[in-house]
Amino acid sequence: MTIDIAGLIAQLGKKYQDVYDKNLIPYKSKPKNGSLAMRKESLHLYFEPYGVGLSEITLTLFDKKTDQFHFPHALPFGLQPLMTQEWLHTHYGKPIRFAKKKIVMSLHLGEAEVFELPNNNQVIFIARYPYVGENVVISLTFELRASLEKRWDVNYTG
């Protein structure tokens, strides 16, 4: 089953039923507590409560079970299934936000960088790297820029 990732990204901010009606979600099960995990598709969709709509789309590029990089769908915007931090900087420029690796309540969180999409100032993507090891992207999260700016310091200068 192929999922149209670019089509899903275009639906950010839209309600679940609208996204489902466009046949972008292949499952009949509705989100639980705002979350719809599509593990076989390496996707996780987050919907804001109270009908606000699709807020985040997370693509898992690294499969921990097989210890391999694998994403079963075509990636949009020139993104690749296997990308290094250097590759992202070369193709997308300097990140607009950055979070250093840290440990939070025994969870080891790797670095995260936020990039703008070319020709689209409404949507951003967050590249996440492992806590230990090479700086290879293990997941990507797409969301509306307005949502990001509510959580991250908008006065970040790098």
Long-range contacts (C-beta under 8 A, 24 or more apart in sequence): 1-26, 1-40, 1-41, 2-72, 2-73, 2-74, 3-38, 3-41, 3-43, 3-73, 5-57, 5-59, 5-73, 5-74, 5-75, 5-76, 6-76, 6-77, 8-43, 8-45, 8-54, 8-57, 9-57, 9-76, 9-123, 9-142, 11-54, 12-53, 12-54, 12-55, 12-57, 12-123, 12-142, 12-143, 12-144, 13-52, 13-53, 13-54, 13-55, 13-144, 14-53, 14-54, 15-47, 15-51, 15-52, 15-53, 15-54, 16-47, 16-53, 16-54, 18-53, 19-54, 40-72, 41-72, 41-73, 42-70, 42-71, 42-72, 42-73, 55-143, 55-144, 55-147, 56-141, 56-142, 56-143, 56-147, 57-141, 57-142, 57-143, 58-139, 58-140, 58-141, 58-142, 59-139, 59-140, 59-141, 59-142, 60-138, 60-139, 61-137, 61-138, 61-139, 61-140, 62-130, 62-136, 62-138, 62-139, 69-136, 77-117, 77-118, 79-140, 82-136, 82-137, 83-127, 83-136, 83-137, 84-134, 84-135, 84-136, 84-137, 85-111, 85-113, 85-127, 85-129, 85-135, 85-136, 85-137, 86-135, 88-113, 88-115, 88-127, 88-137, 92-116, 92-118, 94-158, 95-127, 95-158, 96-124, 96-156, 97-148, 97-152, 97-153, 97-156, 98-156, 98-158, 101-129, 101-131, 103-131, 108-132, 110-138, 111-135, 114-148, 114-152, 116-145, 121-145, 122-146, 124-148
